[in-house]
Amino acid sequence: MKLRRQTILAITAAAAALWLASCATPSAPLDASKVIGTANQAMGTSAVNSLRFSGSGTGAIYGQAWQPNAVWPKVTYSQFSRLMDYNGGAMREEFARARSEANGGGALPLLGDGEQRAIGVLQGEFAWNMMGPAQAPSPVALTTRIHDLWTSPHGVLKAAEKNKATAMRANEGGLVLSFTEAARFSAKVFVNAQGLVERVESRMPQTVVGETEVVTTYSDYKDHSGVKFPARIRQTQDGFETLNIAVSEVQVNAPSQITVLDNVRNFAERAASELVSPGVWHIAGGSHNSVLIEMKDHAILVESPLYDARAAVVLAEAKRLLPGKPIKFVVNSHHHFDHAGGLRAAASDGSTVLVSAQGVAFFERALNGANTINPDMLSKSGKRASVEGINGRRVLTDGARQVELLLIEDSVHAAGFVMAYLPAERLLIEADAYTPSAPGAAAPAKPNGNHLNLIANIEKRGLKVDRILPLHGRVVPLSELYAMVGRTAP
């Protein structure tokens, strides 16, 4: 114990000397390898092949704000853990979280209705979620999970060394390392006078806004058998807090058995189209759907979700189904990032993006944001996104077919929530207000508030609906929605 204490004191003194030297001669170039080496010694990085931490706290759901450009909806984490395998380039995140406020999106039960439990995994260039024992591919999460692994306290030093970081003196004291993980993220790592990583300012590609800024702070370091790890982790994204975790347990060199299966390794986006009515196709094949509507001399696409790769196969399928008819309009159901993540790709194809009126300013700024770290389809096209609003009700018609774009009022899920209605075909297109259960599933004991709200909007507007074309799940008769709330459809 005495030897360890002496070693720690020596390391701390060396880190302080390096910091003071940099302050005394700010014009002299700093040797990044020495800065990294001193930080590695102070934090015990060379002894860390993997690390697991767990804790609890608060946070928010990124990209799921109730209103465009508002604060992310707050959540409480009863459990939060990450296993970071640096040698294997792998990570496993597990959490249980519940809403702290009524409004906002995300795949959580409504306020007071319980927790969401989830497991997200990364290995190398593959990301997936666990659905029981099964691996469900989640390529849209890949960049975020790579970022989280290599901006962790020890991971960021390993990444700085690998990517040949540069070093300079920070304005507020201490030292800063700068590097870029090619096509994934750029980072500035702030190392204090004790050689500890206290803040990482990073920037990574994002499907809606082009690039997103992340600030992660590490404080209240504790010693774990010679390895330093923070007892408090806080993170903001685009200026709003997303994590505030009190770390209660740390296991250095925790066993890691993360293995990617073939269904994840071989995953490719696909578009499976179903002709629902003449000139109307429900395009599924993934977690998020789209609907293609034929007009006389053009097409309308309702929803371009997730990210470029999903949008690309949907756009290709639309062109296969309606060759020679350009997609004039792409309708966005709401501003949540999973439903808006393919709009940049649609804009690169020349389509005008239709969003709720209150979302126009947000989308004009977001969709035209730069993406220089890993340029997407819109950035490569050199085009600017054209955005128009839906103020309560907007009708698209070619003189024969009519498509009504209507706002779902009084929803806790999203403000500016758009549904599409085809009166002649008696079809309703909606997202997240109702996702059909498995065939034959029993109605829940407590009706879902979003289901009740959708029914209220249908009835208030007097919509004559035979079938619902959901943007998650299968096409169903209206009667299935009513059955889920214990009622009979009119």
FENKA-V546506 format. One record per pair of residues at least 6 apart in sequence whose ideal C-beta (glycine too) atoms are under 8 Angstrom apart, sorted by the first residue. I is the first residue (numbers start at 0). J is the second residue. D is the distance in whole Angstrom. If there is no record, write none. Layout:
# FENKA-V546506
I J D
I J D
This chain:
# FENKA-V546506
3 225 6
7 222 7
7 225 8
10 37 8
10 40 5
10 41 5
10 194 7
11 41 7
11 193 5
11 194 7
13 37 6
13 40 7
13 194 8
14 37 5
14 38 7
14 40 8
14 41 5
14 192 6
14 193 6
14 194 3
15 192 5
15 193 7
17 33 7
17 34 7
17 37 5
17 174 8
17 194 8
18 172 7
18 173 6
18 174 6
18 191 8
18 192 4
19 192 8
21 29 6
21 168 5
21 174 6
22 168 6
22 172 7
25 168 5
29 166 4
29 167 6
29 168 7
29 174 7
30 166 7
31 159 7
31 163 8
31 164 5
31 165 6
31 166 4
31 176 6
32 160 8
34 166 5
34 174 5
34 176 6
34 190 7
35 156 6
35 159 6
35 160 5
35 164 7
35 176 7
37 194 5
38 44 7
38 156 6
38 190 5
38 194 5
38 195 7
38 196 7
39 45 6
39 156 6
40 194 7
41 193 6
41 194 3
41 195 6
41 227 7
42 152 7
42 153 6
42 156 7
42 194 7
42 195 6
42 196 7
42 226 7
42 227 5
43 225 5
43 226 4
43 227 6
44 153 5
44 156 5
44 157 7
44 226 8
46 225 6
46 226 6
46 251 7
46 252 8
47 85 7
47 153 5
47 226 6
47 251 6
47 252 7
48 84 8
48 85 6
48 86 5
48 252 5
49 82 7
49 83 6
49 84 4
49 85 6
49 86 7
49 87 8
49 251 8
49 252 6
49 253 5
49 254 8
49 255 5
50 82 8
50 83 5
50 85 8
50 151 8
50 153 7
50 226 8
50 228 7
50 249 7
50 250 7
50 251 6
50 252 7
50 253 6
51 80 7
51 81 7
51 82 4
51 83 7
51 249 7
51 250 5
51 253 4
52 80 7
52 81 6
52 228 7
52 246 5
52 248 7
52 249 5
52 250 8
53 78 7
53 79 7
53 80 4
53 246 7
53 247 6
53 248 5
54 76 8
54 79 6
54 80 8
54 232 8
54 244 5
54 245 5
54 246 4
54 247 5
54 248 7
55 76 5
55 77 6
55 78 6
55 79 6
55 244 7
55 245 6
55 247 7
56 75 8
56 76 5
56 79 7
56 242 7
56 243 5
56 244 4
56 245 5
57 73 7
57 74 7
57 75 6
57 76 7
57 99 7
57 240 8
57 242 8
57 243 5
58 73 7
58 74 5
58 75 8
58 76 6
58 79 8
58 96 7
58 240 7
58 241 5
58 242 5
58 243 6
58 244 8
59 70 7
59 71 4
59 72 6
59 73 5
59 74 6
59 239 6
59 240 6
59 241 5
60 71 6
60 72 5
60 74 6
60 103 7
60 104 7
60 105 4
60 107 7
60 241 8
61 71 6
61 236 5
61 237 8
61 241 5
61 336 7
62 71 7
62 207 7
62 335 6
62 336 3
62 337 7
63 71 6
63 72 6
63 103 5
63 104 4
63 105 4
63 335 5
63 336 7
64 70 6
64 71 6
64 72 7
64 103 6
64 104 8
64 334 7
64 335 8
65 72 6
65 102 4
65 103 5
65 104 8
65 411 7
65 412 8
65 413 6
65 414 6
66 357 7
66 413 8
66 414 5
66 415 7
67 334 5
67 355 8
67 357 6
67 358 4
67 360 8
67 361 4
67 362 7
67 414 8
67 415 7
68 360 8
68 361 5
70 239 5
71 103 7
71 236 8
71 239 5
71 240 8
71 241 6
72 98 7
72 99 8
72 100 6
72 102 6
72 103 3
72 104 7
72 105 7
73 98 8
73 99 4
73 100 5
74 96 5
74 97 6
74 98 6
74 99 6
74 105 8
74 107 7
75 96 6
75 97 6
75 98 8
75 99 5
76 94 6
76 95 7
76 96 5
76 244 7
77 95 5
77 96 7
77 97 7
77 114 7
78 93 7
78 94 6
78 95 4
79 93 8
79 94 5
79 96 8
79 244 5
80 92 7
80 93 5
80 94 7
81 90 6
81 91 7
81 92 5
81 147 7
81 151 8
82 90 7
82 91 4
82 92 8
82 253 6
82 255 6
82 257 8
83 89 8
83 90 5
83 148 6
83 151 6
83 153 8
83 154 6
84 90 7
84 255 4
84 257 6
85 148 8
85 153 7
85 154 6
85 157 6
87 122 7
87 255 6
87 257 6
88 121 8
88 122 7
88 123 5
88 148 7
89 120 8
89 121 6
89 122 4
89 123 7
89 148 8
89 255 6
89 257 4
90 120 7
90 121 4
90 144 6
90 147 7
90 148 4
90 257 8
91 118 7
91 119 8
91 120 5
91 121 8
91 255 8
91 257 6
92 118 7
92 119 5
92 120 8
92 144 8
92 147 7
93 116 8
93 117 7
93 118 5
94 116 7
94 117 6
95 114 5
95 115 7
95 116 5
96 107 7
96 114 6
96 115 6
97 107 7
97 108 7
97 113 7
97 114 5
97 115 7
98 105 8
98 107 5
98 108 7
98 109 7
98 110 5
98 111 8
99 110 8
100 110 7
101 109 7
101 110 5
101 411 5
102 411 5
102 412 8
102 414 8
103 411 8
103 412 7
103 413 8
104 333 8
104 335 4
104 412 6
104 413 6
104 431 7
105 115 8
106 115 6
106 117 8
107 114 8
107 115 4
108 114 7
108 115 7
109 411 7
109 447 7
109 448 5
109 449 7
110 411 8
112 445 7
117 128 7
117 129 8
118 128 7
118 129 4
119 126 7
119 127 8
119 128 5
119 129 8
119 137 7
119 140 6
119 144 7
120 126 7
120 127 5
120 128 7
120 129 7
120 134 7
120 144 8
120 257 6
121 140 8
121 141 7
121 144 4
121 145 7
121 148 6
121 257 8
122 257 5
122 258 7
122 259 5
123 259 7
124 141 7
125 136 8
125 138 8
125 141 7
125 259 5
125 263 5
125 264 6
126 136 8
126 137 5
126 138 6
126 139 8
126 140 5
126 141 4
126 144 5
127 134 4
127 135 6
127 136 5
127 137 5
127 259 7
127 263 5
128 134 8
128 135 5
128 137 5
128 140 8
129 135 7
134 259 7
134 260 5
134 262 6
134 263 5
136 262 7
136 263 5
136 266 4
138 266 7
138 268 8
138 306 8
138 308 7
139 206 7
139 305 5
139 306 5
139 309 8
139 337 8
139 340 7
142 183 6
142 184 7
142 203 6
142 204 6
142 373 8
143 203 7
145 180 7
145 183 5
145 184 8
146 180 8
146 183 6
146 184 5
146 201 7
146 203 5
146 213 7
148 154 5
149 155 6
149 157 7
149 158 4
149 180 6
149 183 8
149 184 8
150 158 8
150 184 7
150 186 6
150 199 5
150 201 6
150 213 8
150 215 6
152 195 8
152 196 5
152 217 5
152 227 8
152 228 6
152 229 6
153 226 8
153 228 8
155 186 7
155 188 5
155 196 6
155 199 6
156 188 7
156 196 7
158 178 7
158 180 6
158 186 7
159 176 5
159 178 5
159 186 8
159 188 6
162 178 4
162 179 6
162 180 6
162 181 8
163 178 7
164 176 4
164 177 6
164 178 4
164 188 7
165 176 7
165 177 5
165 178 7
166 174 6
166 175 7
166 176 5
166 177 8
167 174 7
167 175 6
167 177 8
168 174 6
168 175 7
169 175 4
169 189 6
172 191 8
172 192 7
173 189 6
173 190 6
173 191 5
173 192 6
173 197 7
174 189 8
174 190 5
175 187 5
175 188 7
175 189 5
175 190 7
176 186 8
176 187 7
176 188 4
176 190 7
177 185 8
177 186 7
177 187 5
177 188 8
178 185 7
178 186 6
178 188 8
179 185 4
179 186 8
179 372 8
180 186 7
182 204 8
182 372 7
182 373 4
183 203 6
183 204 8
183 372 7
183 373 7
184 201 5
184 202 6
184 203 4
184 204 8
184 372 7
185 201 7
185 202 5
185 203 8
185 372 6
186 199 6
186 200 7
186 201 4
186 202 8
187 199 7
187 200 5
187 201 7
188 196 6
188 198 8
188 199 5
189 196 7
189 197 6
189 198 4
189 199 7
189 200 7
190 196 6
190 197 7
191 197 5
195 217 7
195 220 5
195 227 6
196 217 6
197 216 7
197 217 6
197 218 7
198 214 7
198 215 7
198 216 5
198 217 7
199 213 8
199 214 7
199 215 5
199 217 8
200 212 7
200 213 8
200 214 5
201 212 8
201 213 5
201 214 8
201 215 7
202 210 5
202 211 7
202 212 5
202 213 7
202 372 7
203 210 7
203 211 6
203 213 7
203 372 7
204 210 6
204 211 8
204 370 5
204 372 5
204 373 5
204 375 7
205 211 4
205 336 8
205 370 8
206 305 7
206 306 5
206 307 7
206 336 6
206 339 8
206 340 4
206 341 7
206 343 7
206 375 8
207 336 5
207 339 5
207 340 6
207 342 7
207 343 7
207 365 5
207 366 7
208 237 7
208 365 4
208 368 5
209 343 8
209 365 7
209 367 8
209 368 3
209 369 5
209 370 4
209 375 8
209 378 7
210 368 7
210 369 6
210 370 6
210 371 7
210 372 6
211 236 6
211 237 5
212 236 7
212 237 6
212 238 7
213 234 7
213 235 7
213 236 5
214 234 7
214 235 5
215 232 7
215 233 7
215 234 5
216 231 8
216 232 8
216 233 5
216 234 8
217 229 4
217 231 7
217 232 6
218 229 6
218 230 8
218 231 5
218 233 8
219 229 6
219 230 4
219 231 5
220 227 5
220 228 7
220 229 5
220 230 7
221 227 7
221 228 6
221 229 8
221 230 5
221 249 7
223 249 5
223 251 6
224 251 6
226 249 8
226 251 5
228 246 7
228 249 5
229 246 7
230 245 7
230 246 5
231 243 8
231 244 7
231 245 6
231 246 7
232 242 6
232 243 8
232 244 5
232 246 6
233 240 7
233 242 6
233 243 5
233 244 8
234 240 7
234 241 5
234 242 4
234 243 8
235 241 6
268 284 7
268 285 6
268 308 5
268 309 5
268 311 7
268 312 5
269 284 4
269 285 7
269 312 6
270 282 5
270 283 8
270 284 5
270 285 8
270 312 5
270 313 5
270 315 7
270 316 4
271 282 7
271 283 5
271 284 4
272 280 5
272 281 7
272 282 5
272 283 8
272 291 7
272 316 6
272 320 6
273 280 6
273 281 5
273 282 8
273 283 7
273 474 7
274 280 6
275 281 5
275 424 8
275 426 7
275 466 7
275 468 6
275 474 6
276 421 8
276 424 5
276 426 6
278 292 7
278 293 4
278 400 7
279 290 7
279 291 7
279 292 6
279 293 7
279 421 7
279 424 6
279 426 7
279 468 8
280 290 7
280 291 4
280 320 6
281 288 6
281 290 6
281 468 5
281 474 5
282 288 6
282 289 4
282 290 7
282 291 6
282 313 6
282 316 6
282 317 7
283 473 8
284 312 8
285 305 7
285 309 6
286 305 8
286 471 7
287 302 7
287 304 4
287 305 6
287 309 7
287 337 7
287 338 7
287 470 6
287 471 6
288 302 7
288 304 8
288 468 8
288 469 7
288 470 5
288 471 7
288 472 8
289 300 6
289 301 6
289 302 5
289 303 7
289 304 7
289 313 5
289 470 7
290 300 7
290 301 4
290 302 7
290 419 7
290 428 5
290 468 5
290 470 8
291 298 6
291 299 8
291 300 6
291 301 8
291 316 8
291 317 5
291 320 6
291 321 7
292 298 7
292 299 4
292 300 8
292 301 7
292 400 7
292 402 6
292 421 7
293 321 6
293 324 7
293 400 8
294 324 8
294 327 8
294 395 8
294 397 4
294 400 6
295 397 4
295 398 7
295 399 7
295 400 8
296 324 7
296 397 7
297 324 6
297 325 6
297 326 7
297 327 4
297 328 8
297 397 8
298 317 6
298 321 5
298 324 5
298 325 7
298 326 5
298 327 7
299 326 7
299 327 7
299 328 5
299 329 8
299 330 7
299 395 6
299 402 6
300 313 7
300 314 8
300 317 6
300 326 5
300 328 7
300 329 5
300 330 7
300 345 7
300 350 7
301 329 8
301 330 5
301 332 7
301 419 5
301 428 5
301 470 8
302 329 8
302 330 7
302 331 7
302 332 6
302 338 6
302 341 8
302 428 8
302 430 7
302 470 5
303 310 5
303 313 6
303 314 8
303 329 5
303 331 8
303 341 4
303 342 5
303 344 6
303 345 4
304 310 7
304 337 6
304 338 5
304 339 7
304 340 6
304 341 5
304 470 7
305 337 6
305 340 5
305 341 6
306 340 5
306 341 6
307 341 7
307 343 7
307 344 5
307 375 5
307 376 5
309 340 8
309 341 6
310 340 8
310 341 3
310 342 8
310 343 8
310 344 4
310 345 6
310 376 8
311 344 6
311 376 7
313 341 7
314 326 7
314 344 7
314 345 7
314 348 6
317 326 6
325 349 7
325 350 8
326 345 7
326 348 7
326 349 8
326 350 5
327 350 7
327 351 7
328 350 6
328 351 5
328 352 8
328 353 5
328 395 7
329 342 7
329 345 4
329 346 8
329 350 4
329 351 7
329 352 5
329 353 7
330 353 5
330 404 6
330 417 7
330 419 6
331 338 7
331 339 6
331 342 6
331 352 6
331 353 7
331 354 5
331 358 8
331 362 8
331 417 7
332 338 5
332 416 7
332 417 5
332 418 7
332 428 8
332 429 7
332 430 4
332 431 7
332 470 6
333 339 8
333 355 7
333 358 8
333 412 8
333 413 4
333 415 6
333 416 5
333 417 6
333 430 7
333 431 7
334 354 7
334 355 7
334 358 5
334 361 6
334 362 7
334 413 7
334 415 7
335 413 6
335 431 8
338 430 6
338 431 8
338 470 7
339 362 8
342 352 5
342 362 7
342 366 6
342 384 7
343 366 6
343 375 6
343 376 6
343 377 4
343 378 8
343 384 7
344 375 7
344 376 4
344 377 7
345 352 7
346 352 6
346 366 6
346 377 5
346 382 7
346 383 8
346 384 4
346 385 7
347 375 8
347 376 4
347 377 4
347 379 7
347 380 4
347 382 6
349 382 7
351 385 5
351 386 7
351 387 6
352 362 7
352 366 7
352 384 6
352 385 7
352 386 5
352 387 7
353 386 8
353 387 5
353 388 8
353 389 6
353 393 7
353 404 7
353 417 8
354 362 5
354 386 6
354 387 8
354 388 6
354 389 7
354 415 7
354 417 7
355 388 7
355 389 5
355 406 6
355 414 8
355 415 3
355 416 7
355 417 6
356 388 4
356 389 6
356 390 4
356 391 8
356 415 7
357 388 8
357 414 7
357 415 5
358 388 8
358 415 5
359 386 6
359 387 7
359 388 4
362 384 7
362 386 5
363 384 7
363 386 5
366 377 7
366 384 4
366 386 7
367 383 5
367 384 6
369 378 7
370 377 8
370 378 4
371 378 7
377 384 7
389 404 5
389 406 7
389 417 6
391 405 8
391 406 6
392 403 7
392 404 7
392 405 5
392 406 7
393 403 8
393 404 5
394 401 6
394 402 7
394 403 5
394 404 7
395 401 7
395 402 4
395 403 8
395 404 7
396 402 7
400 421 7
400 423 7
401 421 7
401 422 6
401 423 7
402 419 6
402 420 8
402 421 6
403 419 7
403 420 4
403 421 8
403 422 7
404 417 6
404 418 8
404 419 6
404 420 8
405 417 7
405 418 6
405 419 8
405 420 6
405 456 8
405 460 7
406 415 7
406 416 6
406 417 6
406 418 8
407 416 4
407 417 7
407 418 6
407 429 7
407 432 6
407 452 7
407 453 7
407 456 5
408 456 6
408 459 8
409 452 6
409 455 8
409 456 8
410 416 5
410 432 7
410 449 7
410 452 5
411 448 7
411 449 7
411 452 8
412 431 6
412 432 7
412 449 6
413 431 7
416 431 8
416 432 7
418 427 6
418 428 6
418 429 4
418 432 7
418 456 8
419 427 7
419 428 4
419 429 8
420 426 7
420 427 6
420 428 8
420 462 6
420 464 8
421 427 8
421 428 8
422 462 8
422 463 7
425 463 5
425 464 6
425 465 4
425 466 7
426 464 7
426 465 7
426 466 6
426 467 8
426 468 6
427 457 7
427 462 7
427 464 5
427 466 7
427 467 5
427 468 7
427 477 8
428 467 8
428 468 5
428 469 8
428 470 7
429 453 7
429 467 7
429 468 8
429 469 6
429 470 7
430 469 7
430 470 4
430 471 7
431 449 7
431 470 7
431 471 7
432 449 5
432 450 7
432 452 7
432 453 4
433 449 7
433 450 5
433 453 5
433 467 7
433 469 6
433 480 5
433 483 8
434 469 6
434 471 4
434 472 5
435 467 8
435 469 6
435 472 4
435 473 6
435 475 5
435 479 6
435 480 8
436 479 8
436 483 7
442 482 6
442 483 5
442 484 7
442 485 6
443 483 7
446 483 7
446 484 4
446 485 6
447 483 7
447 484 7
450 480 6
450 483 5
450 484 5
451 484 6
453 480 7
454 480 7
454 481 7
454 484 7
454 486 8
457 464 6
457 477 8
458 489 8
464 477 5
465 476 7
465 477 6
466 474 6
466 475 7
466 476 6
466 477 7
467 474 7
467 475 5
467 476 8
467 477 6
467 479 8
467 480 6
468 474 5
469 475 7
476 488 8
477 488 5
478 487 7
478 488 4
480 488 7
481 487 6
481 488 4
482 488 8
